[in-house]
Amino acid sequence: MFVSCTGMARSGSTWSFNVCRELLEATGEPLIAGYYGEAEALDAFIESRGLEVFPGHVLLKLHQPAEQLLGMICEGRVRNVFTLRDPRDCVRSRMAFEGRPFEDALMGVAGNLIMYNLFVGVTDTLFVRYEEMTVDPATEVRRLAGHLGLAPDEGEVSRIVAATDLEAARRKVAGLDQRRDAGMMEIGGRRIDAETCLQMGHIRDGRAGAWREALDPAERITASAVLREWLIGLGYAEAGELDAEAERHFGATPAAA
């Protein structure tokens, strides 16, 4: 089975990856799982390792597929999982975690959502919402298992929930800055646990709606304008709410002389 865990950056894609990893490991079949880059670099890795014909499971974590992997997803040869979150919370989280300027974080989130438009239109992708995985992870574990054609019993579901919860993640990243073993890798100056793809500083304030305090008024208005159709289409905002916020903001701006 070939599985890709894609999604919006900072939307819980690492959680979905680890749930899938636990599910696939439990089958006892050979498994290649991890983060091996993005876009064309990942396509090259897939081809160089012959992953399309690997006699077991392949599980890849990424955000931006390129031509080869995207074609495999669209043709149904890869079981794709795409995590979603209020785009404004993703902007806020990318600014905090990655140190990105607001404009860069916003454009990155918009890019992820353009990919969402493709997946929702032509693929059998499973969409998992951050807000639901944090409230009822057991239900989302069952949904992920079903997408992979697996049927774990309730004891196994409970085990996976515990193995992938916030406390387990905190234990995994604790001391990561001191590790020098083969299970640690470094990308872009960040130390990453190779098995789980958890990074230093990965676990932060994950409250839904935290964008309201973190983004200033101009950033909120700009994000709402750029992301408007996705916010409405995904149910994170109503048109009237966005219009009223813009009117309040611009109504307070003195008219030009």
C-alpha positions as a Markdown table, in Angstrom:
| # | Residue | x | y | z |
|---|---|---|---|---|
| 1 | Met | 0.0 | 0.0 | 0.0 |
| 2 | Phe | 1.3 | 3.5 | -0.9 |
| 3 | Val | 0.0 | 6.3 | 1.4 |
| 4 | Ser | 0.7 | 10.0 | 1.3 |
| 5 | Cys | 0.0 | 12.3 | 4.3 |
| 6 | Thr | -0.4 | 15.8 | 2.8 |
| 7 | Gly | -2.3 | 18.8 | 4.0 |
| 8 | Met | -1.9 | 22.4 | 5.1 |
| 9 | Ala | 1.3 | 23.2 | 7.0 |
| 10 | Arg | 0.6 | 23.3 | 10.8 |
| 11 | Ser | -2.8 | 21.5 | 10.4 |
| 12 | Gly | -1.9 | 18.2 | 12.1 |
| 13 | Ser | -0.4 | 16.4 | 9.2 |
| 14 | Thr | 2.3 | 15.0 | 11.5 |
| 15 | Trp | -0.4 | 13.5 | 13.7 |
| 16 | Ser | -2.1 | 11.9 | 10.7 |
| 17 | Phe | 1.3 | 10.5 | 9.5 |
| 18 | Asn | 2.0 | 8.9 | 12.9 |
| 19 | Val | -1.5 | 7.4 | 13.1 |
| 20 | Cys | -1.0 | 5.9 | 9.7 |
| 21 | Arg | 2.5 | 4.7 | 10.7 |
| 22 | Glu | 1.1 | 3.0 | 13.8 |
| 23 | Leu | -1.7 | 1.3 | 11.7 |
| 24 | Leu | 0.7 | 0.1 | 9.0 |
| 25 | Glu | 3.3 | -1.1 | 11.4 |
| 26 | Ala | 0.7 | -3.2 | 13.1 |
| 27 | Thr | 0.1 | -5.2 | 9.9 |
| 28 | Gly | 3.6 | -6.7 | 10.3 |
| 29 | Glu | 4.5 | -6.0 | 6.6 |
| 30 | Pro | 7.6 | -4.2 | 5.5 |
| 31 | Leu | 7.2 | -0.4 | 5.9 |
| 32 | Ile | 9.1 | 2.6 | 4.5 |
| 33 | Ala | 7.9 | 5.7 | 6.3 |
| 34 | Gly | 9.1 | 9.2 | 6.7 |
| 35 | Tyr | 9.7 | 12.6 | 5.3 |
| 36 | Tyr | 11.9 | 12.6 | 2.2 |
| 37 | Gly | 11.5 | 16.1 | 0.8 |
| 38 | Glu | 9.0 | 17.9 | -1.3 |
| 39 | Ala | 8.0 | 18.3 | -4.9 |
| 40 | Glu | 10.5 | 17.2 | -7.6 |
| 41 | Ala | 13.1 | 16.1 | -4.9 |
| 42 | Leu | 10.5 | 13.7 | -3.6 |
| 43 | Asp | 9.6 | 12.4 | -7.1 |
| 44 | Ala | 13.3 | 11.7 | -7.6 |
| 45 | Phe | 13.5 | 9.8 | -4.3 |
| 46 | Ile | 10.5 | 7.7 | -5.2 |
| 47 | Glu | 12.0 | 6.8 | -8.6 |
| 48 | Ser | 15.5 | 6.2 | -7.3 |
| 49 | Arg | 14.2 | 3.8 | -4.6 |
| 50 | Gly | 11.7 | 2.0 | -6.7 |
| 51 | Leu | 9.0 | 2.8 | -4.2 |
| 52 | Glu | 6.1 | 2.2 | -6.6 |
| 53 | Val | 6.9 | -1.5 | -6.6 |
| 54 | Phe | 8.1 | -1.8 | -3.0 |
| 55 | Pro | 6.8 | -5.1 | -1.6 |
| 56 | Gly | 5.2 | -3.7 | 1.5 |
| 57 | His | 3.8 | -0.3 | 2.6 |
| 58 | Val | 5.2 | 3.1 | 1.7 |
| 59 | Leu | 4.1 | 6.1 | 3.8 |
| 60 | Leu | 5.3 | 9.6 | 2.9 |
| 61 | Lys | 4.8 | 12.8 | 4.8 |
| 62 | Leu | 4.8 | 16.0 | 2.7 |
| 63 | His | 2.9 | 19.1 | 1.7 |
| 64 | Gln | 3.7 | 19.8 | -1.9 |
| 65 | Pro | 3.6 | 16.9 | -4.4 |
| 66 | Ala | 5.0 | 17.3 | -7.8 |
| 67 | Glu | 4.2 | 15.7 | -11.1 |
| 68 | Gln | 4.9 | 12.0 | -10.5 |
| 69 | Leu | 3.4 | 11.7 | -7.0 |
| 70 | Leu | 0.5 | 14.0 | -7.9 |
| 71 | Gly | -0.3 | 11.8 | -10.9 |
| 72 | Met | -0.2 | 8.7 | -8.7 |
| 73 | Ile | -2.6 | 10.3 | -6.3 |
| 74 | Cys | -5.0 | 11.4 | -9.1 |
| 75 | Glu | -4.9 | 7.9 | -10.6 |
| 76 | Gly | -5.8 | 6.3 | -7.4 |
| 77 | Arg | -2.5 | 4.5 | -6.9 |
| 78 | Val | -1.8 | 6.3 | -3.7 |
| 79 | Arg | -4.2 | 6.6 | -0.7 |
| 80 | Asn | -4.0 | 10.3 | 0.1 |
| 81 | Val | -4.8 | 12.0 | 3.5 |
| 82 | Phe | -5.1 | 15.7 | 3.6 |
| 83 | Thr | -5.4 | 17.6 | 6.9 |
| 84 | Leu | -7.3 | 20.8 | 7.2 |
| 85 | Arg | -7.4 | 23.6 | 9.8 |
| 86 | Asp | -8.9 | 27.1 | 9.9 |
| 87 | Pro | -6.5 | 28.8 | 7.5 |
| 88 | Arg | -6.1 | 31.8 | 9.7 |
| 89 | Asp | -4.8 | 29.5 | 12.5 |
| 90 | Cys | -2.4 | 28.0 | 10.0 |
| 91 | Val | -1.1 | 31.5 | 9.1 |
| 92 | Arg | -0.6 | 32.3 | 12.8 |
| 93 | Ser | 1.1 | 29.0 | 13.6 |
| 94 | Arg | 3.5 | 29.3 | 10.6 |
| 95 | Met | 4.5 | 32.8 | 11.7 |
| 96 | Ala | 5.2 | 31.5 | 15.2 |
| 97 | Phe | 6.8 | 28.1 | 14.5 |
| 98 | Glu | 8.6 | 28.9 | 11.3 |
| 99 | Gly | 9.4 | 32.6 | 12.0 |
| 100 | Arg | 7.8 | 33.6 | 8.6 |
| 101 | Pro | 6.6 | 37.1 | 7.9 |
| 102 | Phe | 2.9 | 37.4 | 7.7 |
| 103 | Glu | 2.8 | 37.7 | 3.9 |
| 104 | Asp | 5.0 | 34.6 | 3.4 |
| 105 | Ala | 2.9 | 32.6 | 5.8 |
| 106 | Leu | -0.3 | 33.7 | 4.1 |
| 107 | Met | 0.9 | 32.8 | 0.6 |
| 108 | Gly | 2.1 | 29.5 | 1.9 |
| 109 | Val | -1.3 | 28.7 | 3.3 |
| 110 | Ala | -3.0 | 29.8 | 0.1 |
| 111 | Gly | -0.7 | 27.5 | -1.9 |
| 112 | Asn | -1.7 | 24.5 | 0.3 |
| 113 | Leu | -5.4 | 25.4 | -0.3 |
| 114 | Ile | -4.9 | 25.4 | -4.0 |
| 115 | Met | -3.7 | 21.9 | -3.7 |
| 116 | Tyr | -6.8 | 21.1 | -1.6 |
| 117 | Asn | -8.9 | 22.4 | -4.5 |
| 118 | Leu | -7.3 | 19.8 | -6.8 |
| 119 | Phe | -7.6 | 16.9 | -4.3 |
| 120 | Val | -11.3 | 17.6 | -3.5 |
| 121 | Gly | -12.1 | 17.7 | -7.1 |
| 122 | Val | -10.5 | 14.7 | -8.7 |
| 123 | Thr | -9.2 | 12.3 | -6.0 |
| 124 | Asp | -10.4 | 9.9 | -3.4 |
| 125 | Thr | -8.6 | 11.8 | -0.6 |
| 126 | Leu | -9.6 | 11.5 | 3.0 |
| 127 | Phe | -9.9 | 14.9 | 4.6 |
| 128 | Val | -9.2 | 15.2 | 8.3 |
| 129 | Arg | -9.9 | 18.4 | 10.2 |
| 130 | Tyr | -7.5 | 19.5 | 12.9 |
| 131 | Glu | -10.4 | 20.7 | 15.1 |
| 132 | Glu | -11.9 | 17.2 | 15.1 |
| 133 | Met | -8.7 | 15.3 | 15.6 |
| 134 | Thr | -8.0 | 17.3 | 18.7 |
| 135 | Val | -11.5 | 16.8 | 20.2 |
| 136 | Asp | -12.2 | 13.2 | 19.2 |
| 137 | Pro | -9.0 | 11.5 | 18.1 |
| 138 | Ala | -10.4 | 8.0 | 18.3 |
| 139 | Thr | -13.0 | 8.7 | 15.7 |
| 140 | Glu | -10.4 | 10.1 | 13.4 |
| 141 | Val | -8.1 | 7.1 | 14.0 |
| 142 | Arg | -11.0 | 4.9 | 12.9 |
| 143 | Arg | -11.6 | 7.0 | 9.8 |
| 144 | Leu | -7.9 | 6.8 | 8.8 |
| 145 | Ala | -7.9 | 3.1 | 9.3 |
| 146 | Gly | -11.0 | 2.7 | 7.1 |
| 147 | His | -9.3 | 4.8 | 4.4 |
| 148 | Leu | -6.4 | 2.4 | 4.5 |
| 149 | Gly | -8.7 | -0.7 | 4.4 |
| 150 | Leu | -7.8 | -1.7 | 7.9 |
| 151 | Ala | -10.1 | -2.5 | 10.8 |
| 152 | Pro | -8.3 | -2.3 | 14.2 |
| 153 | Asp | -10.2 | -3.3 | 17.3 |
| 154 | Glu | -11.0 | -0.8 | 20.0 |
| 155 | Gly | -8.0 | -1.8 | 22.1 |
| 156 | Glu | -5.7 | -1.0 | 19.1 |
| 157 | Val | -7.5 | 2.3 | 18.5 |
| 158 | Ser | -7.0 | 3.3 | 22.1 |
| 159 | Arg | -3.3 | 2.3 | 21.9 |
| 160 | Ile | -2.8 | 4.5 | 18.8 |
| 161 | Val | -4.6 | 7.4 | 20.4 |
| 162 | Ala | -2.2 | 7.2 | 23.4 |
| 163 | Ala | 0.8 | 6.7 | 21.2 |
| 164 | Thr | 0.1 | 9.8 | 19.2 |
| 165 | Asp | -1.3 | 12.3 | 21.8 |
| 166 | Leu | 0.3 | 15.5 | 22.9 |
| 167 | Glu | 2.0 | 13.9 | 25.9 |
| 168 | Ala | 3.6 | 11.3 | 23.7 |
| 169 | Ala | 4.7 | 14.0 | 21.3 |
| 170 | Arg | 6.2 | 16.0 | 24.1 |
| 171 | Arg | 8.2 | 13.0 | 25.3 |
| 172 | Lys | 9.5 | 12.3 | 21.9 |
| 173 | Val | 10.8 | 15.9 | 21.3 |
| 174 | Ala | 12.2 | 16.3 | 24.8 |
| 175 | Gly | 15.9 | 16.3 | 24.6 |
| 176 | Leu | 15.9 | 16.3 | 20.8 |
| 177 | Asp | 18.5 | 19.1 | 20.8 |
| 178 | Gln | 20.9 | 16.8 | 22.7 |
| 179 | Arg | 20.5 | 13.7 | 20.5 |
| 180 | Arg | 23.2 | 12.6 | 18.1 |
| 181 | Asp | 21.8 | 9.1 | 17.2 |
| 182 | Ala | 20.9 | 7.8 | 13.8 |
| 183 | Gly | 17.2 | 8.4 | 14.6 |
| 184 | Met | 17.7 | 12.2 | 14.5 |
| 185 | Met | 18.0 | 14.3 | 11.3 |
| 186 | Glu | 18.4 | 18.0 | 10.7 |
| 187 | Ile | 16.6 | 20.0 | 8.0 |
| 188 | Gly | 16.8 | 23.7 | 7.7 |
| 189 | Gly | 18.5 | 24.0 | 11.1 |
| 190 | Arg | 15.7 | 22.1 | 12.8 |
| 191 | Arg | 16.3 | 18.8 | 14.6 |
| 192 | Ile | 13.7 | 16.2 | 13.7 |
| 193 | Asp | 12.9 | 12.8 | 15.1 |
| 194 | Ala | 13.2 | 10.6 | 11.9 |
| 195 | Glu | 10.6 | 8.0 | 13.0 |
| 196 | Thr | 7.8 | 10.4 | 14.0 |
| 197 | Cys | 8.8 | 13.5 | 12.0 |
| 198 | Leu | 8.3 | 15.6 | 15.2 |
| 199 | Gln | 10.5 | 18.6 | 15.4 |
| 200 | Met | 12.0 | 20.8 | 18.1 |
| 201 | Gly | 9.3 | 23.3 | 19.1 |
| 202 | His | 6.7 | 21.3 | 17.2 |
| 203 | Ile | 4.2 | 21.3 | 20.1 |
| 204 | Arg | 2.9 | 24.8 | 20.7 |
| 205 | Asp | -0.4 | 26.5 | 21.6 |
| 206 | Gly | -2.8 | 24.6 | 19.4 |
| 207 | Arg | -6.0 | 26.4 | 20.4 |
| 208 | Ala | -8.6 | 26.8 | 17.6 |
| 209 | Gly | -9.2 | 30.5 | 17.0 |
| 210 | Ala | -5.9 | 31.7 | 18.5 |
| 211 | Trp | -5.5 | 33.8 | 15.3 |
| 212 | Arg | -7.9 | 36.3 | 16.7 |
| 213 | Glu | -5.3 | 37.4 | 19.4 |
| 214 | Ala | -2.2 | 36.8 | 17.4 |
| 215 | Leu | -3.0 | 38.7 | 14.2 |
| 216 | Asp | -3.3 | 42.4 | 14.2 |
| 217 | Pro | -6.4 | 44.1 | 12.6 |
| 218 | Ala | -4.7 | 44.7 | 9.2 |
| 219 | Glu | -3.4 | 41.1 | 9.1 |
| 220 | Arg | -6.9 | 39.7 | 10.0 |
| 221 | Ile | -8.5 | 41.7 | 7.2 |
| 222 | Thr | -5.9 | 40.8 | 4.7 |
| 223 | Ala | -6.1 | 37.1 | 5.6 |
| 224 | Ser | -9.9 | 37.1 | 5.4 |
| 225 | Ala | -9.7 | 38.8 | 1.9 |
| 226 | Val | -7.2 | 36.4 | 0.5 |
| 227 | Leu | -8.7 | 33.3 | 2.0 |
| 228 | Arg | -12.3 | 34.3 | 1.8 |
| 229 | Glu | -13.6 | 31.6 | -0.5 |
| 230 | Trp | -11.9 | 28.8 | 1.4 |
| 231 | Leu | -13.0 | 30.2 | 4.8 |
| 232 | Ile | -16.6 | 30.2 | 3.6 |
| 233 | Gly | -16.4 | 27.0 | 1.7 |
| 234 | Leu | -14.9 | 25.1 | 4.5 |
| 235 | Gly | -17.3 | 26.5 | 7.1 |
| 236 | Tyr | -14.8 | 28.5 | 9.1 |
| 237 | Ala | -16.6 | 31.8 | 8.5 |
| 238 | Glu | -19.7 | 33.2 | 6.9 |
| 239 | Ala | -19.8 | 35.9 | 4.3 |
| 240 | Gly | -21.7 | 38.3 | 6.5 |
| 241 | Glu | -19.2 | 37.9 | 9.3 |
| 242 | Leu | -16.2 | 38.7 | 7.0 |
| 243 | Asp | -18.0 | 41.6 | 5.4 |
| 244 | Ala | -18.9 | 43.1 | 8.8 |
| 245 | Glu | -15.3 | 42.8 | 10.0 |
| 246 | Ala | -14.0 | 44.5 | 6.9 |
| 247 | Glu | -16.6 | 47.3 | 7.3 |
| 248 | Arg | -15.7 | 47.8 | 10.9 |
| 249 | His | -12.0 | 48.1 | 10.0 |
| 250 | Phe | -12.3 | 50.3 | 7.0 |
| 251 | Gly | -15.1 | 52.3 | 8.5 |
| 252 | Ala | -12.6 | 53.5 | 11.2 |
| 253 | Thr | -10.2 | 54.7 | 8.6 |
| 254 | Pro | -10.4 | 58.5 | 7.9 |
| 255 | Ala | -11.6 | 59.3 | 4.3 |
| 256 | Ala | -8.9 | 60.6 | 2.0 |
| 257 | Ala | -8.9 | 64.3 | 1.6 |
